[in-house]
Amino acid sequence: MLFFSRKPWQLLVRFGRTPAFSGTQRSNYVDVKMEWKKDPFFDSLDILTKGRDLRPLVSLKNIIAQEPDARIPISAVSKRGRELEIAGRVASFLRRYPAVFEEFTGPKYNLPWFRLTEEAAELDRKEREVYETRRVEIVDRLRRLILMSRERRLPLRIVQGMLWYLGLPEDFLQKPEEISKGCFQIVELEDEEQGLSAVIDRDEPVLSALQRNEIKKLNGTVESLPSAIAFPLFPSKGLRLKRKIEHWLEEFQKLPYVSPYEDFSHLDPSRNISEKRVAGVLHELLSLFVDNSAERRRLLCLRKHLGLPQKFHKLFERHPHVFYLLLKNKTCFVVLKEAYYARSTTTIEKHPMLEVRKKYVGLMNKSEAILRSQRSRKPLADDAEGGLDAAVDSESREDYDGLDEGMEENL
């Protein structure tokens, strides 16, 4: 038990309206204790459960692909395990995925070398193509992240750590032309640190995913947005709340909604309205990520810049109908449920890079089948390869089609 365009979607700050939090902040913070419930649906999604190994796999793929002859000796990466966050030897990691990395003997001293398989090389080309054709949309997600920060600027080291989740290339910040084309500026911060700021006009609108959901549901306009916007709730099967917690949740949903893009300096951190604002920030943040999830510890660096409380991670435990905590491989991932369950009722847009990432996961699955075949000394069946691709396609549909419509309960 745990206790707790600019399209896409025109950016909107409502300057002419009274802020939702400008009235009397009546609700004191209530110490709610929730029970964590395992959800087999999320625990079975490869795009989530294999996320920890997927990141170093793609990094190694990039290192090889950037070489002039697209091949490297093991000595080029053998001492970069900590940098790549690989547990154990880098060579063992490469050999774990024969569907991605092909090993061969080098020209000198019989050292092992690695290159990409044909499938991996083709997928790398596809990834670059997707980025080039959908670049504006992908870069805009970084822009929105920066606009959520207190001063609309973030240190470059933090931006670098978020590039993977936003679906941007690892070398994005090393290309000045990328920064200038994305409405960004390099700025000087304290302690001689550099940061990235987002350029925005005062009259440019910025709407959060929850605000877009409300407009779609009411078939209304920005001017018709109510001050209180409820979170879409998706309870895991078997999770039951005590009556007093249900009452607290009902009152929480009725509180004014403070957009992540609005000023929050006058909010009292001891009130429930501040908690709703923090929940809205985390909801919006995860909605920008490729698979709408992130390793929980990776979000800690954003705390000060997004105005989050010291123990904001407790909020994930207090709102199990909005977020799911996936405990896997000795770490914890937080998942935004709405992106997987809401079907057509959500305005959270599917990330352009999601299908590419799933195909990399498909190669990881194929690698496991190859190794099993080698251990059993049985040939890899043709239908096994086809089945892996089918599984990736099936998961792709299931993620965004959702499950039973009855799962959604708006309290």
C-alpha positions as CSV (number, residue, x, y, z in Angstrom):
1,M,0.0,0.0,0.0
2,L,1.3,3.4,-0.9
3,F,0.3,6.5,0.9
4,F,0.2,9.1,-0.5
5,S,0.5,27.5,-36.0
6,R,0.7,27.9,-34.1
7,K,-1.0,24.8,-34.5
8,P,-1.0,22.2,-33.1
9,W,-3.7,23.5,-30.8
10,Q,-3.4,27.2,-30.7
11,L,-1.4,28.4,-27.9
12,L,-4.2,30.8,-25.0
13,V,-3.6,33.0,-22.1
14,R,-6.8,34.7,-21.0
15,F,-5.7,38.1,-20.1
16,G,-9.1,39.8,-20.1
17,R,-10.7,37.4,-17.5
18,T,-10.5,37.3,-13.8
19,P,-8.1,34.5,-12.8
20,A,-9.8,31.4,-11.6
21,F,-8.0,31.6,-8.2
22,S,-8.7,35.2,-7.5
23,G,-11.7,34.5,-5.2
24,T,-11.6,33.2,-1.7
25,Q,-9.6,30.1,-1.4
26,R,-11.9,28.2,0.8
27,S,-10.7,24.6,0.7
28,N,-7.9,23.6,3.1
29,Y,-5.5,20.8,2.1
30,V,-6.9,17.4,3.1
31,D,-4.5,14.6,3.9
32,V,-5.9,11.7,1.7
33,K,-4.4,8.2,1.8
34,M,-5.0,6.1,-1.3
35,E,-4.3,2.5,-1.9
36,W,-2.2,1.7,-5.0
37,K,-3.8,-0.9,-7.3
38,K,-1.9,-2.9,-9.9
39,D,-3.4,-2.5,-13.4
40,P,-2.6,-5.4,-15.7
41,F,-3.4,-3.3,-18.8
42,F,-0.5,-0.8,-18.2
43,D,1.8,-3.5,-16.9
44,S,1.4,-5.4,-20.2
45,L,2.2,-2.5,-22.6
46,D,5.7,-3.1,-24.0
47,I,6.1,0.6,-24.9
48,L,5.9,1.3,-21.2
49,T,7.6,-1.8,-19.6
50,K,10.6,-1.7,-22.0
51,G,11.0,2.1,-21.7
52,R,14.1,1.9,-19.5
53,D,16.1,-0.1,-22.1
54,L,14.6,1.6,-25.1
55,R,16.4,4.9,-24.3
56,P,20.0,3.6,-24.3
57,L,19.2,1.4,-27.2
58,V,18.2,4.4,-29.4
59,S,21.2,6.3,-28.1
60,L,23.6,3.5,-29.2
61,K,21.7,3.3,-32.5
62,N,22.4,7.1,-33.0
63,I,26.1,6.7,-32.2
64,I,26.5,4.0,-34.8
65,A,24.3,5.8,-37.4
66,Q,26.3,9.0,-37.1
67,E,29.6,7.3,-38.0
68,P,30.7,7.8,-41.7
69,D,30.6,4.1,-42.4
70,A,27.8,3.3,-39.8
71,R,29.9,1.0,-37.7
72,I,31.9,1.2,-34.5
73,P,34.4,-0.9,-32.5
74,I,33.3,-1.9,-29.1
75,S,36.1,0.3,-27.7
76,A,34.2,3.4,-28.9
77,V,31.4,2.8,-26.4
78,S,32.6,0.3,-23.9
79,K,33.4,2.9,-21.2
80,R,30.2,5.0,-21.8
81,G,27.9,2.7,-19.8
82,R,27.2,5.2,-17.0
83,E,26.6,8.0,-19.5
84,L,24.2,5.8,-21.4
85,E,22.7,4.5,-18.2
86,I,23.3,0.9,-19.0
87,A,23.5,-1.6,-16.2
88,G,26.4,-3.9,-16.8
89,R,28.7,-4.1,-19.8
90,V,27.9,-2.2,-23.0
91,A,28.9,-5.1,-25.1
92,S,26.4,-7.4,-23.3
93,F,23.7,-4.8,-23.9
94,L,24.5,-4.7,-27.6
95,R,24.4,-8.5,-27.9
96,R,21.1,-8.6,-26.1
97,Y,19.4,-7.0,-29.2
98,P,20.6,-8.9,-32.3
99,A,17.7,-7.6,-34.3
100,V,19.1,-4.1,-33.9
101,F,22.9,-4.5,-33.6
102,E,24.9,-6.8,-35.8
103,E,28.2,-8.0,-34.5
104,F,31.2,-8.8,-36.7
105,T,35.0,-9.1,-36.4
106,G,36.9,-5.9,-37.1
107,P,39.7,-5.3,-39.5
108,K,42.4,-5.3,-36.8
109,Y,43.2,-7.5,-33.7
110,N,39.9,-9.5,-34.1
111,L,38.1,-6.9,-32.0
112,P,34.3,-7.0,-32.0
113,W,32.6,-4.3,-34.1
114,F,28.9,-3.4,-34.4
115,R,26.7,-2.1,-37.1
116,L,22.9,-1.7,-37.5
117,T,20.8,-4.4,-39.0
118,E,19.0,-3.6,-42.2
119,E,15.7,-3.3,-40.2
120,A,17.3,-1.0,-37.7
121,A,18.9,1.2,-40.4
122,E,15.6,1.5,-42.2
123,L,13.9,2.4,-39.0
124,D,16.5,5.1,-38.3
125,R,15.8,6.6,-41.7
126,K,12.1,6.5,-41.0
127,E,12.7,8.3,-37.7
128,R,14.6,11.1,-39.4
129,E,11.9,11.4,-42.0
130,V,9.1,11.7,-39.4
131,Y,11.1,14.4,-37.6
132,E,11.6,16.4,-40.8
133,T,8.0,16.2,-41.8
134,R,6.5,16.8,-38.4
135,R,9.3,19.0,-37.0
136,V,7.1,22.1,-36.2
137,E,4.6,20.0,-34.2
138,I,7.3,18.2,-32.2
139,V,9.3,21.3,-31.4
140,D,6.2,23.0,-30.3
141,R,6.0,20.6,-27.4
142,L,9.3,21.9,-26.1
143,R,8.0,25.4,-26.5
144,R,4.9,24.6,-24.4
145,L,7.0,23.0,-21.7
146,I,9.1,26.2,-21.4
147,L,5.9,28.3,-21.4
148,M,4.8,26.4,-18.3
149,S,7.9,27.5,-16.3
150,R,7.9,30.5,-13.9
151,E,10.0,32.8,-16.1
152,R,9.3,31.0,-19.4
153,R,12.9,29.9,-19.5
154,L,14.7,26.6,-18.6
155,P,18.4,25.8,-18.1
156,L,19.9,24.0,-21.1
157,R,20.9,21.0,-18.9
158,I,17.2,20.5,-18.0
159,V,16.1,20.9,-21.6
160,Q,18.7,18.3,-22.6
161,G,17.2,15.9,-20.1
162,M,13.7,16.4,-21.5
163,L,14.5,15.9,-25.2
164,W,13.9,12.2,-25.1
165,Y,10.5,12.5,-23.6
166,L,9.5,15.2,-26.1
167,G,10.6,13.2,-29.1
168,L,13.4,15.6,-30.1
169,P,16.9,14.5,-31.4
170,E,19.7,14.2,-28.8
171,D,21.7,16.9,-30.6
172,F,18.9,19.4,-30.9
173,L,20.7,22.0,-28.7
174,Q,23.9,21.7,-30.7
175,K,22.2,23.0,-33.8
176,P,21.7,26.8,-33.7
177,E,19.5,26.7,-36.8
178,E,17.1,24.4,-34.9
179,I,16.8,26.8,-32.0
180,S,16.2,29.9,-34.2
181,K,13.6,28.1,-36.2
182,G,11.7,27.0,-33.1
183,C,11.0,30.5,-31.7
184,F,13.6,30.1,-29.0
185,Q,16.4,32.2,-27.6
186,I,19.6,31.3,-25.7
187,V,19.6,33.5,-22.5
188,E,22.0,33.9,-19.7
189,L,20.9,32.7,-16.3
190,E,22.4,32.8,-12.8
191,D,25.8,31.3,-12.0
192,E,26.9,31.8,-15.6
193,E,24.5,29.1,-16.8
194,Q,22.8,29.3,-20.1
195,G,19.1,28.7,-20.6
196,L,16.5,28.4,-23.4
197,S,13.5,30.9,-23.5
198,A,10.4,30.7,-25.6
199,V,9.2,33.6,-27.6
200,I,5.5,34.5,-27.3
201,D,3.3,37.4,-28.0
202,R,1.1,38.7,-25.2
203,D,-2.0,38.2,-27.3
204,E,-1.0,34.7,-28.4
205,P,-3.5,32.1,-27.0
206,V,-2.2,29.1,-24.9
207,L,-4.7,26.3,-24.0
208,S,-4.0,23.3,-21.9
209,A,-5.3,19.8,-22.8
210,L,-7.9,20.0,-20.1
211,Q,-9.2,23.3,-21.4
212,R,-9.3,21.9,-25.0
213,N,-11.2,18.9,-23.6
214,E,-13.8,21.2,-22.0
215,I,-14.3,23.3,-25.2
216,K,-14.8,20.1,-27.2
217,K,-17.2,18.6,-24.6
218,L,-19.3,21.8,-24.4
219,N,-18.9,22.6,-28.1
220,G,-18.1,26.1,-26.9
221,T,-15.4,28.7,-27.2
222,V,-12.6,30.0,-25.0
223,E,-14.9,32.7,-23.6
224,S,-17.4,30.1,-22.5
225,L,-14.8,28.1,-20.4
226,P,-16.1,27.6,-16.9
227,S,-13.7,28.4,-14.0
228,A,-14.0,24.8,-12.6
229,I,-12.8,22.1,-15.0
230,A,-12.8,18.5,-13.8
231,F,-10.1,15.9,-14.5
232,P,-11.2,12.9,-16.5
233,L,-11.1,10.0,-14.1
234,F,-10.3,6.4,-15.0
235,P,-10.4,4.1,-12.0
236,S,-8.4,0.8,-12.2
237,K,-10.5,-2.3,-11.9
238,G,-10.9,-3.3,-8.3
239,L,-10.0,0.1,-6.8
240,R,-12.6,1.3,-4.4
241,L,-12.6,4.5,-2.5
242,K,-13.9,5.1,1.0
243,R,-16.9,7.4,1.2
244,K,-15.0,10.3,2.8
245,I,-12.4,10.1,0.0
246,E,-15.1,10.1,-2.6
247,H,-16.6,13.2,-1.0
248,W,-13.2,14.9,-1.0
249,L,-12.7,14.0,-4.7
250,E,-16.1,15.4,-5.6
251,E,-15.2,18.7,-3.9
252,F,-11.7,18.7,-5.5
253,Q,-13.2,18.4,-9.0
254,K,-15.4,21.5,-8.3
255,L,-12.4,23.7,-7.4
256,P,-11.4,26.4,-9.9
257,Y,-8.9,25.1,-12.5
258,V,-5.7,27.1,-12.8
259,S,-4.0,26.6,-16.2
260,P,-0.3,25.6,-16.2
261,Y,0.3,28.6,-18.4
262,E,-1.3,31.1,-15.9
263,D,0.4,33.1,-13.1
264,F,0.0,31.3,-9.8
265,S,2.0,33.5,-7.5
266,H,-1.0,34.4,-5.4
267,L,-2.1,30.8,-4.7
268,D,-1.9,29.6,-1.1
269,P,0.2,26.4,-1.2
270,S,-1.8,25.1,1.9
271,R,-5.1,25.0,-0.1
272,N,-6.6,22.3,-2.3
273,I,-6.7,24.7,-5.2
274,S,-2.9,24.7,-5.2
275,E,-3.0,20.9,-5.4
276,K,-5.4,21.1,-8.3
277,R,-3.0,23.5,-10.1
278,V,-0.1,21.1,-9.5
279,A,-2.2,18.1,-10.8
280,G,-3.0,20.2,-13.9
281,V,0.7,21.0,-14.5
282,L,1.7,17.3,-14.3
283,H,-1.3,16.3,-16.5
284,E,-0.2,18.9,-19.1
285,L,3.4,17.8,-18.9
286,L,2.7,14.1,-19.5
287,S,0.4,15.0,-22.3
288,L,3.4,16.5,-24.2
289,F,5.6,13.3,-23.9
290,V,5.9,10.7,-26.6
291,D,4.2,7.8,-24.7
292,N,2.6,10.1,-22.1
293,S,4.7,8.6,-19.4
294,A,8.0,9.3,-17.7
295,E,10.3,7.9,-15.1
296,R,9.2,9.6,-11.9
297,R,12.7,10.6,-10.8
298,R,13.3,12.4,-14.1
299,L,10.7,14.9,-13.3
300,L,12.3,16.1,-10.0
301,C,14.6,18.5,-11.9
302,L,11.5,20.5,-13.1
303,R,10.2,21.1,-9.5
304,K,11.6,24.6,-9.0
305,H,11.0,25.8,-12.5
306,L,7.3,24.7,-12.7
307,G,6.5,25.8,-9.2
308,L,5.9,22.4,-7.8
309,P,6.0,21.6,-4.1
310,Q,8.8,19.7,-2.4
311,K,7.0,16.4,-2.4
312,F,5.0,16.8,-5.5
313,H,5.5,13.1,-6.3
314,K,3.0,12.3,-3.6
315,L,0.3,13.7,-5.8
316,F,0.6,10.8,-8.2
317,E,-0.4,8.5,-5.3
318,R,-3.3,10.8,-4.2
319,H,-4.8,10.7,-7.7
320,P,-4.8,7.1,-8.9
321,H,-7.8,7.8,-11.2
322,V,-5.7,10.3,-13.2
323,F,-2.1,8.8,-13.0
324,Y,-0.8,5.3,-12.8
325,L,2.4,4.3,-11.2
326,L,4.1,1.5,-13.1
327,L,6.7,-0.3,-10.9
328,K,9.1,-2.0,-13.2
329,N,12.9,-2.8,-13.2
330,K,13.5,-1.3,-9.8
331,T,12.1,2.1,-10.8
332,C,8.8,3.9,-11.0
333,F,7.2,5.3,-14.1
334,V,4.2,7.6,-14.0
335,V,1.6,7.2,-16.8
336,L,-1.2,9.6,-17.8
337,K,-4.3,7.4,-17.9
338,E,-6.4,9.7,-20.1
339,A,-4.0,9.2,-23.1
340,Y,-4.7,5.5,-23.1
341,Y,-8.3,5.2,-22.0
342,A,-10.2,8.3,-23.2
343,R,-10.7,7.3,-26.8
344,S,-12.1,10.1,-29.0
345,T,-13.2,12.2,-26.0
346,T,-9.6,13.5,-25.4
347,T,-7.8,16.3,-27.3
348,I,-4.4,14.9,-26.3
349,E,-2.7,14.4,-29.7
350,K,-0.8,11.2,-30.5
351,H,2.9,12.1,-30.7
352,P,4.4,11.7,-34.2
353,M,7.3,9.6,-32.8
354,L,5.1,7.1,-31.0
355,E,4.8,4.6,-33.8
356,V,8.5,4.8,-34.5
357,R,9.3,4.1,-30.8
358,K,6.9,1.1,-30.9
359,K,8.7,-0.3,-33.9
360,Y,12.0,-0.2,-32.0
361,V,10.2,-2.1,-29.2
362,G,9.1,-4.6,-31.8
363,L,12.8,-5.1,-32.7
364,M,13.5,-5.6,-29.0
365,N,10.9,-8.3,-28.9
366,K,12.2,-9.9,-32.1
367,S,15.7,-9.9,-30.5
368,E,14.3,-11.9,-27.5
369,A,12.8,-14.4,-30.0
370,I,16.1,-14.7,-31.8
371,L,18.0,-15.4,-28.6
372,R,15.5,-18.0,-27.5
373,S,15.8,-19.7,-30.9
374,Q,19.6,-19.8,-30.5
375,R,19.4,-21.3,-27.0
376,S,17.0,-23.9,-28.1
377,R,18.8,-24.5,-31.4
378,K,15.6,-24.2,-33.2
379,P,15.1,-21.9,-36.3
380,L,13.2,-18.7,-35.8
381,A,9.8,-19.4,-37.3
382,D,8.6,-17.0,-40.1
383,D,5.3,-16.6,-38.4
384,A,7.1,-15.5,-35.2
385,E,8.6,-12.5,-37.0
386,G,5.2,-11.6,-38.5
387,G,3.6,-12.1,-35.1
388,L,5.9,-9.5,-33.6
389,D,4.9,-6.9,-36.1
390,A,1.3,-7.8,-35.6
391,A,1.7,-7.4,-31.9
392,V,3.2,-3.9,-32.3
393,D,0.3,-2.9,-34.6
394,S,-2.3,-4.3,-32.1
395,E,-0.8,-2.5,-29.2
396,S,-0.7,0.7,-31.3
397,R,-4.5,0.5,-31.9
398,E,-5.3,-0.6,-28.3
399,D,-3.3,2.3,-26.7
400,Y,-5.5,5.0,-28.3
401,D,-8.7,3.1,-28.8
402,G,-8.9,2.5,-25.1
403,L,-10.8,-0.2,-23.4
404,D,-14.4,-0.3,-22.2
405,E,-16.1,3.0,-22.5
406,G,-17.6,2.4,-19.1
407,M,-14.1,2.8,-17.6
408,E,-14.4,6.5,-17.6
409,E,-16.2,8.1,-14.6
410,N,-16.3,11.8,-14.3
411,L,-17.0,12.5,-10.7
